[in-house]
Amino acid sequence: MNVDLIMIVGLAAVFIMLINLFQVISLRSHVGGGMVGKSWNIMTLLVVMFAAGYSILLFLATIPVETLRIIVSFILFFGAIYVLITIRLIYGIIKELSA
């Protein structure tokens, strides 16, 4: 396996996502139910998917470019969903704190 800048950045991304996964699982016991709890569960699933996706991308140097583009497109798509859920979660928290 060739170690280059792409590999180093990819490994750093995987490491950060594993930290994120640990944090999202650790904080789960502090999250209540309702809309916040549901959003938190979806965020946890997305963090798992991102960690898996980042890990897989490190080993896909031999696949065709078109397949790699599809995989990256899915990662970006789920990233957009993650941002949407995060914003809605923060909005829900602000709304509950304001009530």
PDB file as gemmi writes it, atoms N, CA and C in Angstrom:
CRYST1    1.000    1.000    1.000  90.00  90.00  90.00 P 1                      
ATOM      1  N   MET A   1       0.847  -1.168   0.000  1.00  0.00           N  
ATOM      2  CA  MET A   1       0.000   0.000   0.000  1.00  0.00           C  
ATOM      3  C   MET A   1       0.900   1.241   0.000  1.00  0.00           C  
ATOM      4  N   ASN A   2       0.600   2.166  -0.889  1.00  0.00           N  
ATOM      5  CA  ASN A   2       1.381   3.375  -1.071  1.00  0.00           C  
ATOM      6  C   ASN A   2       0.933   4.451  -0.078  1.00  0.00           C  
ATOM      7  N   VAL A   3       1.872   4.922   0.744  1.00  0.00           N  
ATOM      8  CA  VAL A   3       1.541   5.972   1.708  1.00  0.00           C  
ATOM      9  C   VAL A   3       1.823   7.325   1.058  1.00  0.00           C  
ATOM     10  N   ASP A   4       0.765   8.099   0.856  1.00  0.00           N  
ATOM     11  CA  ASP A   4       0.887   9.423   0.268  1.00  0.00           C  
ATOM     12  C   ASP A   4      -0.018  10.384   1.031  1.00  0.00           C  
ATOM     13  N   LEU A   5      -0.138  11.594   0.546  1.00  0.00           N  
ATOM     14  CA  LEU A   5      -0.948  12.600   1.228  1.00  0.00           C  
ATOM     15  C   LEU A   5      -2.404  12.160   1.345  1.00  0.00           C  
ATOM     16  N   ILE A   6      -2.929  11.536   0.295  1.00  0.00           N  
ATOM     17  CA  ILE A   6      -4.318  11.070   0.324  1.00  0.00           C  
ATOM     18  C   ILE A   6      -4.509  10.033   1.430  1.00  0.00           C  
ATOM     19  N   MET A   7      -3.552   9.126   1.580  1.00  0.00           N  
ATOM     20  CA  MET A   7      -3.634   8.097   2.619  1.00  0.00           C  
ATOM     21  C   MET A   7      -3.554   8.733   4.012  1.00  0.00           C  
ATOM     22  N   ILE A   8      -2.674   9.695   4.184  1.00  0.00           N  
ATOM     23  CA  ILE A   8      -2.520  10.342   5.489  1.00  0.00           C  
ATOM     24  C   ILE A   8      -3.786  11.100   5.873  1.00  0.00           C  
ATOM     25  N   VAL A   9      -4.333  11.871   4.927  1.00  0.00           N  
ATOM     26  CA  VAL A   9      -5.569  12.608   5.199  1.00  0.00           C  
ATOM     27  C   VAL A   9      -6.715  11.636   5.463  1.00  0.00           C  
ATOM     28  N   GLY A  10      -6.776  10.549   4.691  1.00  0.00           N  
ATOM     29  CA  GLY A  10      -7.821   9.539   4.891  1.00  0.00           C  
ATOM     30  C   GLY A  10      -7.736   8.891   6.263  1.00  0.00           C  
ATOM     31  N   LEU A  11      -6.530   8.548   6.685  1.00  0.00           N  
ATOM     32  CA  LEU A  11      -6.359   7.959   8.016  1.00  0.00           C  
ATOM     33  C   LEU A  11      -6.737   8.951   9.112  1.00  0.00           C  
ATOM     34  N   ALA A  12      -6.382  10.213   8.923  1.00  0.00           N  
ATOM     35  CA  ALA A  12      -6.771  11.241   9.896  1.00  0.00           C  
ATOM     36  C   ALA A  12      -8.287  11.361   9.963  1.00  0.00           C  
ATOM     37  N   ALA A  13      -8.948  11.301   8.802  1.00  0.00           N  
ATOM     38  CA  ALA A  13     -10.415  11.385   8.768  1.00  0.00           C  
ATOM     39  C   ALA A  13     -11.044  10.200   9.496  1.00  0.00           C  
ATOM     40  N   VAL A  14     -10.512   9.002   9.269  1.00  0.00           N  
ATOM     41  CA  VAL A  14     -11.030   7.814   9.956  1.00  0.00           C  
ATOM     42  C   VAL A  14     -10.838   7.965  11.461  1.00  0.00           C  
ATOM     43  N   PHE A  15      -9.681   8.411  11.884  1.00  0.00           N  
ATOM     44  CA  PHE A  15      -9.401   8.597  13.306  1.00  0.00           C  
ATOM     45  C   PHE A  15     -10.381   9.587  13.934  1.00  0.00           C  
ATOM     46  N   ILE A  16     -10.606  10.708  13.271  1.00  0.00           N  
ATOM     47  CA  ILE A  16     -11.544  11.711  13.785  1.00  0.00           C  
ATOM     48  C   ILE A  16     -12.963  11.159  13.830  1.00  0.00           C  
ATOM     49  N   MET A  17     -13.360  10.401  12.809  1.00  0.00           N  
ATOM     50  CA  MET A  17     -14.711   9.826  12.807  1.00  0.00           C  
ATOM     51  C   MET A  17     -14.871   8.801  13.925  1.00  0.00           C  
ATOM     52  N   LEU A  18     -13.821   8.059  14.245  1.00  0.00           N  
ATOM     53  CA  LEU A  18     -13.909   7.115  15.362  1.00  0.00           C  
ATOM     54  C   LEU A  18     -14.041   7.861  16.688  1.00  0.00           C  
ATOM     55  N   ILE A  19     -13.355   8.993  16.825  1.00  0.00           N  
ATOM     56  CA  ILE A  19     -13.536   9.834  18.017  1.00  0.00           C  
ATOM     57  C   ILE A  19     -14.974  10.336  18.077  1.00  0.00           C  
ATOM     58  N   ASN A  20     -15.488  10.800  16.932  1.00  0.00           N  
ATOM     59  CA  ASN A  20     -16.878  11.262  16.873  1.00  0.00           C  
ATOM     60  C   ASN A  20     -17.845  10.153  17.261  1.00  0.00           C  
ATOM     61  N   LEU A  21     -17.582   8.949  16.770  1.00  0.00           N  
ATOM     62  CA  LEU A  21     -18.449   7.811  17.086  1.00  0.00           C  
ATOM     63  C   LEU A  21     -18.433   7.528  18.583  1.00  0.00           C  
ATOM     64  N   PHE A  22     -17.255   7.546  19.183  1.00  0.00           N  
ATOM     65  CA  PHE A  22     -17.155   7.340  20.625  1.00  0.00           C  
ATOM     66  C   PHE A  22     -17.955   8.404  21.378  1.00  0.00           C  
ATOM     67  N   GLN A  23     -17.825   9.659  20.950  1.00  0.00           N  
ATOM     68  CA  GLN A  23     -18.534  10.746  21.626  1.00  0.00           C  
ATOM     69  C   GLN A  23     -20.041  10.626  21.464  1.00  0.00           C  
ATOM     70  N   VAL A  24     -20.501  10.318  20.255  1.00  0.00           N  
ATOM     71  CA  VAL A  24     -21.944  10.250  20.022  1.00  0.00           C  
ATOM     72  C   VAL A  24     -22.564   9.094  20.810  1.00  0.00           C  
ATOM     73  N   ILE A  25     -21.829   8.000  20.954  1.00  0.00           N  
ATOM     74  CA  ILE A  25     -22.335   6.867  21.739  1.00  0.00           C  
ATOM     75  C   ILE A  25     -22.272   7.193  23.234  1.00  0.00           C  
ATOM     76  N   SER A  26     -21.196   7.842  23.672  1.00  0.00           N  
ATOM     77  CA  SER A  26     -21.057   8.203  25.088  1.00  0.00           C  
ATOM     78  C   SER A  26     -22.131   9.182  25.542  1.00  0.00           C  
ATOM     79  N   LEU A  27     -22.499  10.113  24.677  1.00  0.00           N  
ATOM     80  CA  LEU A  27     -23.487  11.124  25.037  1.00  0.00           C  
ATOM     81  C   LEU A  27     -24.919  10.622  24.932  1.00  0.00           C  
ATOM     82  N   ARG A  28     -25.138   9.467  24.348  1.00  0.00           N  
ATOM     83  CA  ARG A  28     -26.493   8.951  24.128  1.00  0.00           C  
ATOM     84  C   ARG A  28     -27.271   8.822  25.431  1.00  0.00           C  
ATOM     85  N   SER A  29     -26.608   8.436  26.501  1.00  0.00           N  
ATOM     86  CA  SER A  29     -27.321   8.260  27.774  1.00  0.00           C  
ATOM     87  C   SER A  29     -27.821   9.589  28.341  1.00  0.00           C  
ATOM     88  N   HIS A  30     -27.280  10.704  27.866  1.00  0.00           N  
ATOM     89  CA  HIS A  30     -27.701  12.024  28.342  1.00  0.00           C  
ATOM     90  C   HIS A  30     -28.786  12.650  27.478  1.00  0.00           C  
ATOM     91  N   VAL A  31     -29.128  11.978  26.395  1.00  0.00           N  
ATOM     92  CA  VAL A  31     -30.131  12.510  25.468  1.00  0.00           C  
ATOM     93  C   VAL A  31     -31.474  11.885  25.800  1.00  0.00           C  
ATOM     94  N   GLY A  32     -32.471  12.714  25.924  1.00  0.00           N  
ATOM     95  CA  GLY A  32     -33.811  12.217  26.222  1.00  0.00           C  
ATOM     96  C   GLY A  32     -34.461  11.596  24.994  1.00  0.00           C  
ATOM     97  N   GLY A  33     -35.740  11.437  25.083  1.00  0.00           N  
ATOM     98  CA  GLY A  33     -36.489  10.877  23.967  1.00  0.00           C  
ATOM     99  C   GLY A  33     -37.016  11.974  23.072  1.00  0.00           C  
ATOM    100  N   GLY A  34     -38.114  11.706  22.443  1.00  0.00           N  
ATOM    101  CA  GLY A  34     -38.761  12.692  21.586  1.00  0.00           C  
ATOM    102  C   GLY A  34     -37.971  12.971  20.331  1.00  0.00           C  
ATOM    103  N   MET A  35     -38.130  14.181  19.827  1.00  0.00           N  
ATOM    104  CA  MET A  35     -37.477  14.570  18.584  1.00  0.00           C  
ATOM    105  C   MET A  35     -35.958  14.581  18.729  1.00  0.00           C  
ATOM    106  N   VAL A  36     -35.456  15.019  19.870  1.00  0.00           N  
ATOM    107  CA  VAL A  36     -34.016  15.070  20.091  1.00  0.00           C  
ATOM    108  C   VAL A  36     -33.431  13.660  20.104  1.00  0.00           C  
ATOM    109  N   GLY A  37     -34.072  12.742  20.816  1.00  0.00           N  
ATOM    110  CA  GLY A  37     -33.597  11.361  20.867  1.00  0.00           C  
ATOM    111  C   GLY A  37     -33.621  10.690  19.507  1.00  0.00           C  
ATOM    112  N   LYS A  38     -34.679  10.924  18.753  1.00  0.00           N  
ATOM    113  CA  LYS A  38     -34.789  10.345  17.409  1.00  0.00           C  
ATOM    114  C   LYS A  38     -33.693  10.896  16.502  1.00  0.00           C  
ATOM    115  N   SER A  39     -33.480  12.210  16.556  1.00  0.00           N  
ATOM    116  CA  SER A  39     -32.428  12.826  15.750  1.00  0.00           C  
ATOM    117  C   SER A  39     -31.056  12.303  16.158  1.00  0.00           C  
ATOM    118  N   TRP A  40     -30.868  12.100  17.452  1.00  0.00           N  
ATOM    119  CA  TRP A  40     -29.582  11.597  17.934  1.00  0.00           C  
ATOM    120  C   TRP A  40     -29.324  10.188  17.411  1.00  0.00           C  
ATOM    121  N   ASN A  41     -30.344   9.352  17.385  1.00  0.00           N  
ATOM    122  CA  ASN A  41     -30.182   7.998  16.856  1.00  0.00           C  
ATOM    123  C   ASN A  41     -29.817   8.024  15.375  1.00  0.00           C  
ATOM    124  N   ILE A  42     -30.447   8.903  14.618  1.00  0.00           N  
ATOM    125  CA  ILE A  42     -30.133   9.016  13.194  1.00  0.00           C  
ATOM    126  C   ILE A  42     -28.712   9.535  13.017  1.00  0.00           C  
ATOM    127  N   MET A  43     -28.318  10.510  13.837  1.00  0.00           N  
ATOM    128  CA  MET A  43     -26.948  11.020  13.769  1.00  0.00           C  
ATOM    129  C   MET A  43     -25.939   9.925  14.089  1.00  0.00           C  
ATOM    130  N   THR A  44     -26.248   9.086  15.060  1.00  0.00           N  
ATOM    131  CA  THR A  44     -25.357   7.982  15.402  1.00  0.00           C  
ATOM    132  C   THR A  44     -25.189   7.045  14.218  1.00  0.00           C  
ATOM    133  N   LEU A  45     -26.288   6.704  13.567  1.00  0.00           N  
ATOM    134  CA  LEU A  45     -26.227   5.844  12.383  1.00  0.00           C  
ATOM    135  C   LEU A  45     -25.385   6.486  11.284  1.00  0.00           C  
ATOM    136  N   LEU A  46     -25.555   7.775  11.067  1.00  0.00           N  
ATOM    137  CA  LEU A  46     -24.782   8.458  10.032  1.00  0.00           C  
ATOM    138  C   LEU A  46     -23.297   8.511  10.376  1.00  0.00           C  
ATOM    139  N   VAL A  47     -22.957   8.691  11.641  1.00  0.00           N  
ATOM    140  CA  VAL A  47     -21.549   8.673  12.040  1.00  0.00           C  
ATOM    141  C   VAL A  47     -20.952   7.292  11.783  1.00  0.00           C  
ATOM    142  N   VAL A  48     -21.705   6.237  12.070  1.00  0.00           N  
ATOM    143  CA  VAL A  48     -21.241   4.873  11.778  1.00  0.00           C  
ATOM    144  C   VAL A  48     -21.016   4.714  10.276  1.00  0.00           C  
ATOM    145  N   MET A  49     -21.967   5.195   9.478  1.00  0.00           N  
ATOM    146  CA  MET A  49     -21.839   5.085   8.021  1.00  0.00           C  
ATOM    147  C   MET A  49     -20.632   5.879   7.514  1.00  0.00           C  
ATOM    148  N   PHE A  50     -20.415   7.078   8.045  1.00  0.00           N  
ATOM    149  CA  PHE A  50     -19.255   7.872   7.643  1.00  0.00           C  
ATOM    150  C   PHE A  50     -17.953   7.172   8.015  1.00  0.00           C  
ATOM    151  N   ALA A  51     -17.865   6.662   9.226  1.00  0.00           N  
ATOM    152  CA  ALA A  51     -16.648   5.971   9.654  1.00  0.00           C  
ATOM    153  C   ALA A  51     -16.366   4.779   8.743  1.00  0.00           C  
ATOM    154  N   ALA A  52     -17.405   4.020   8.412  1.00  0.00           N  
ATOM    155  CA  ALA A  52     -17.237   2.880   7.508  1.00  0.00           C  
ATOM    156  C   ALA A  52     -16.842   3.351   6.113  1.00  0.00           C  
ATOM    157  N   GLY A  53     -17.507   4.384   5.628  1.00  0.00           N  
ATOM    158  CA  GLY A  53     -17.201   4.903   4.296  1.00  0.00           C  
ATOM    159  C   GLY A  53     -15.782   5.430   4.194  1.00  0.00           C  
ATOM    160  N   TYR A  54     -15.344   6.172   5.195  1.00  0.00           N  
ATOM    161  CA  TYR A  54     -13.981   6.692   5.186  1.00  0.00           C  
ATOM    162  C   TYR A  54     -12.974   5.545   5.237  1.00  0.00           C  
ATOM    163  N   SER A  55     -13.262   4.524   6.039  1.00  0.00           N  
ATOM    164  CA  SER A  55     -12.361   3.377   6.144  1.00  0.00           C  
ATOM    165  C   SER A  55     -12.255   2.633   4.819  1.00  0.00           C  
ATOM    166  N   ILE A  56     -13.378   2.460   4.154  1.00  0.00           N  
ATOM    167  CA  ILE A  56     -13.395   1.737   2.881  1.00  0.00           C  
ATOM    168  C   ILE A  56     -12.643   2.509   1.801  1.00  0.00           C  
ATOM    169  N   LEU A  57     -12.798   3.823   1.773  1.00  0.00           N  
ATOM    170  CA  LEU A  57     -12.153   4.626   0.732  1.00  0.00           C  
ATOM    171  C   LEU A  57     -10.636   4.487   0.739  1.00  0.00           C  
ATOM    172  N   LEU A  58     -10.049   4.195   1.885  1.00  0.00           N  
ATOM    173  CA  LEU A  58      -8.597   4.045   1.956  1.00  0.00           C  
ATOM    174  C   LEU A  58      -8.098   2.877   1.115  1.00  0.00           C  
ATOM    175  N   PHE A  59      -8.962   1.890   0.882  1.00  0.00           N  
ATOM    176  CA  PHE A  59      -8.538   0.676   0.197  1.00  0.00           C  
ATOM    177  C   PHE A  59      -9.108   0.556  -1.211  1.00  0.00           C  
ATOM    178  N   LEU A  60      -9.632   1.627  -1.752  1.00  0.00           N  
ATOM    179  CA  LEU A  60     -10.297   1.558  -3.046  1.00  0.00           C  
ATOM    180  C   LEU A  60      -9.473   2.135  -4.187  1.00  0.00           C  
ATOM    181  N   ALA A  61      -8.164   2.156  -4.052  1.00  0.00           N  
ATOM    182  CA  ALA A  61      -7.308   2.730  -5.087  1.00  0.00           C  
ATOM    183  C   ALA A  61      -7.352   1.930  -6.386  1.00  0.00           C  
ATOM    184  N   THR A  62      -7.766   0.684  -6.315  1.00  0.00           N  
ATOM    185  CA  THR A  62      -7.739  -0.167  -7.510  1.00  0.00           C  
ATOM    186  C   THR A  62      -9.072  -0.232  -8.245  1.00  0.00           C  
ATOM    187  N   ILE A  63     -10.100   0.416  -7.736  1.00  0.00           N  
ATOM    188  CA  ILE A  63     -11.397   0.328  -8.404  1.00  0.00           C  
ATOM    189  C   ILE A  63     -11.493   1.383  -9.506  1.00  0.00           C  
ATOM    190  N   PRO A  64     -12.401   1.176 -10.452  1.00  0.00           N  
ATOM    191  CA  PRO A  64     -12.560   2.152 -11.541  1.00  0.00           C  
ATOM    192  C   PRO A  64     -12.979   3.525 -11.009  1.00  0.00           C  
ATOM    193  N   VAL A  65     -12.568   4.552 -11.716  1.00  0.00           N  
ATOM    194  CA  VAL A  65     -12.839   5.925 -11.302  1.00  0.00           C  
ATOM    195  C   VAL A  65     -14.341   6.183 -11.206  1.00  0.00           C  
ATOM    196  N   GLU A  66     -15.120   5.645 -12.132  1.00  0.00           N  
ATOM    197  CA  GLU A  66     -16.568   5.880 -12.115  1.00  0.00           C  
ATOM    198  C   GLU A  66     -17.204   5.314 -10.842  1.00  0.00           C  
ATOM    199  N   THR A  67     -16.775   4.145 -10.417  1.00  0.00           N  
ATOM    200  CA  THR A  67     -17.289   3.551  -9.179  1.00  0.00           C  
ATOM    201  C   THR A  67     -16.892   4.405  -7.981  1.00  0.00           C  
ATOM    202  N   LEU A  68     -15.659   4.872  -7.979  1.00  0.00           N  
ATOM    203  CA  LEU A  68     -15.194   5.732  -6.893  1.00  0.00           C  
ATOM    204  C   LEU A  68     -15.997   7.028  -6.843  1.00  0.00           C  
ATOM    205  N   ARG A  69     -16.328   7.585  -7.990  1.00  0.00           N  
ATOM    206  CA  ARG A  69     -17.136   8.809  -8.036  1.00  0.00           C  
ATOM    207  C   ARG A  69     -18.525   8.569  -7.451  1.00  0.00           C  
ATOM    208  N   ILE A  70     -19.100   7.408  -7.721  1.00  0.00           N  
ATOM    209  CA  ILE A  70     -20.418   7.074  -7.161  1.00  0.00           C  
ATOM    210  C   ILE A  70     -20.335   6.985  -5.638  1.00  0.00           C  
ATOM    211  N   ILE A  71     -19.302   6.317  -5.140  1.00  0.00           N  
ATOM    212  CA  ILE A  71     -19.133   6.171  -3.694  1.00  0.00           C  
ATOM    213  C   ILE A  71     -18.964   7.537  -3.035  1.00  0.00           C  
ATOM    214  N   VAL A  72     -18.130   8.384  -3.623  1.00  0.00           N  
ATOM    215  CA  VAL A  72     -17.919   9.728  -3.074  1.00  0.00           C  
ATOM    216  C   VAL A  72     -19.222  10.524  -3.112  1.00  0.00           C  
ATOM    217  N   SER A  73     -20.002  10.359  -4.180  1.00  0.00           N  
ATOM    218  CA  SER A  73     -21.295  11.051  -4.273  1.00  0.00           C  
ATOM    219  C   SER A  73     -22.216  10.645  -3.133  1.00  0.00           C  
ATOM    220  N   PHE A  74     -22.246   9.348  -2.798  1.00  0.00           N  
ATOM    221  CA  PHE A  74     -23.071   8.895  -1.680  1.00  0.00           C  
ATOM    222  C   PHE A  74     -22.571   9.468  -0.355  1.00  0.00           C  
ATOM    223  N   ILE A  75     -21.263   9.516  -0.174  1.00  0.00           N  
ATOM    224  CA  ILE A  75     -20.719  10.088   1.055  1.00  0.00           C  
ATOM    225  C   ILE A  75     -21.117  11.555   1.172  1.00  0.00           C  
ATOM    226  N   LEU A  76     -21.038  12.293   0.069  1.00  0.00           N  
ATOM    227  CA  LEU A  76     -21.445  13.699   0.090  1.00  0.00           C  
ATOM    228  C   LEU A  76     -22.940  13.840   0.346  1.00  0.00           C  
ATOM    229  N   PHE A  77     -23.745  12.957  -0.249  1.00  0.00           N  
ATOM    230  CA  PHE A  77     -25.193  12.988  -0.046  1.00  0.00           C  
ATOM    231  C   PHE A  77     -25.541  12.773   1.425  1.00  0.00           C  
ATOM    232  N   PHE A  78     -24.947  11.737   2.027  1.00  0.00           N  
ATOM    233  CA  PHE A  78     -25.227  11.476   3.435  1.00  0.00           C  
ATOM    234  C   PHE A  78     -24.624  12.557   4.331  1.00  0.00           C  
ATOM    235  N   GLY A  79     -23.559  13.211   3.879  1.00  0.00           N  
ATOM    236  CA  GLY A  79     -23.025  14.354   4.610  1.00  0.00           C  
ATOM    237  C   GLY A  79     -24.019  15.496   4.656  1.00  0.00           C  
ATOM    238  N   ALA A  80     -24.704  15.717   3.536  1.00  0.00           N  
ATOM    239  CA  ALA A  80     -25.735  16.758   3.494  1.00  0.00           C  
ATOM    240  C   ALA A  80     -26.883  16.414   4.437  1.00  0.00           C  
ATOM    241  N   ILE A  81     -27.268  15.141   4.477  1.00  0.00           N  
ATOM    242  CA  ILE A  81     -28.320  14.708   5.404  1.00  0.00           C  
ATOM    243  C   ILE A  81     -27.857  14.908   6.847  1.00  0.00           C  
ATOM    244  N   TYR A  82     -26.601  14.593   7.113  1.00  0.00           N  
ATOM    245  CA  TYR A  82     -26.052  14.770   8.455  1.00  0.00           C  
ATOM    246  C   TYR A  82     -26.137  16.230   8.897  1.00  0.00           C  
ATOM    247  N   VAL A  83     -25.764  17.128   8.012  1.00  0.00           N  
ATOM    248  CA  VAL A  83     -25.829  18.555   8.339  1.00  0.00           C  
ATOM    249  C   VAL A  83     -27.274  18.972   8.600  1.00  0.00           C  
ATOM    250  N   LEU A  84     -28.197  18.505   7.772  1.00  0.00           N  
ATOM    251  CA  LEU A  84     -29.614  18.824   7.956  1.00  0.00           C  
ATOM    252  C   LEU A  84     -30.112  18.351   9.318  1.00  0.00           C  
ATOM    253  N   ILE A  85     -29.793  17.117   9.677  1.00  0.00           N  
ATOM    254  CA  ILE A  85     -30.237  16.567  10.960  1.00  0.00           C  
ATOM    255  C   ILE A  85     -29.589  17.322  12.117  1.00  0.00           C  
ATOM    256  N   THR A  86     -28.323  17.675  11.971  1.00  0.00           N  
ATOM    257  CA  THR A  86     -27.640  18.424  13.024  1.00  0.00           C  
ATOM    258  C   THR A  86     -28.297  19.780  13.248  1.00  0.00           C  
ATOM    259  N   ILE A  87     -28.612  20.468  12.164  1.00  0.00           N  
ATOM    260  CA  ILE A  87     -29.271  21.774  12.290  1.00  0.00           C  
ATOM    261  C   ILE A  87     -30.643  21.622  12.935  1.00  0.00           C  
ATOM    262  N   ARG A  88     -31.404  20.609  12.518  1.00  0.00           N  
ATOM    263  CA  ARG A  88     -32.728  20.387  13.109  1.00  0.00           C  
ATOM    264  C   ARG A  88     -32.613  20.017  14.582  1.00  0.00           C  
ATOM    265  N   LEU A  89     -31.588  19.234  14.933  1.00  0.00           N  
ATOM    266  CA  LEU A  89     -31.372  18.859  16.326  1.00  0.00           C  
ATOM    267  C   LEU A  89     -31.058  20.094  17.167  1.00  0.00           C  
ATOM    268  N   ILE A  90     -30.181  20.931  16.674  1.00  0.00           N  
ATOM    269  CA  ILE A  90     -29.843  22.156  17.402  1.00  0.00           C  
ATOM    270  C   ILE A  90     -31.068  23.053  17.527  1.00  0.00           C  
ATOM    271  N   TYR A  91     -31.855  23.155  16.464  1.00  0.00           N  
ATOM    272  CA  TYR A  91     -33.084  23.947  16.517  1.00  0.00           C  
ATOM    273  C   TYR A  91     -34.032  23.389  17.583  1.00  0.00           C  
ATOM    274  N   GLY A  92     -34.172  22.052  17.622  1.00  0.00           N  
ATOM    275  CA  GLY A  92     -35.037  21.426  18.622  1.00  0.00           C  
ATOM    276  C   GLY A  92     -34.569  21.697  20.036  1.00  0.00           C  
ATOM    277  N   ILE A  93     -33.264  21.668  20.241  1.00  0.00           N  
ATOM    278  CA  ILE A  93     -32.713  21.945  21.569  1.00  0.00           C  
ATOM    279  C   ILE A  93     -32.968  23.399  21.954  1.00  0.00           C  
ATOM    280  N   ILE A  94     -32.723  24.307  21.027  1.00  0.00           N  
ATOM    281  CA  ILE A  94     -32.972  25.729  21.299  1.00  0.00           C  
ATOM    282  C   ILE A  94     -34.448  25.960  21.600  1.00  0.00           C  
ATOM    283  N   LYS A  95     -35.321  25.318  20.849  1.00  0.00           N  
ATOM    284  CA  LYS A  95     -36.766  25.468  21.051  1.00  0.00           C  
ATOM    285  C   LYS A  95     -37.173  24.959  22.434  1.00  0.00           C  
ATOM    286  N   GLU A  96     -36.628  23.796  22.849  1.00  0.00           N  
ATOM    287  CA  GLU A  96     -36.961  23.250  24.165  1.00  0.00           C  
ATOM    288  C   GLU A  96     -36.409  24.124  25.288  1.00  0.00           C  
ATOM    289  N   LEU A  97     -35.220  24.677  25.099  1.00  0.00           N  
ATOM    290  CA  LEU A  97     -34.641  25.536  26.129  1.00  0.00           C  
ATOM    291  C   LEU A  97     -35.377  26.868  26.235  1.00  0.00           C  
ATOM    292  N   SER A  98     -35.958  27.315  25.137  1.00  0.00           N  
ATOM    293  CA  SER A  98     -36.691  28.586  25.129  1.00  0.00           C  
ATOM    294  C   SER A  98     -38.077  28.464  25.735  1.00  0.00           C  
ATOM    295  N   ALA A  99     -38.600  27.242  25.789  1.00  0.00           N  
ATOM    296  CA  ALA A  99     -39.976  27.036  26.286  1.00  0.00           C  
ATOM    297  C   ALA A  99     -40.068  27.169  27.786  1.00  0.00           C  
TER     298      ALA A  99                                                      
END                                                                             
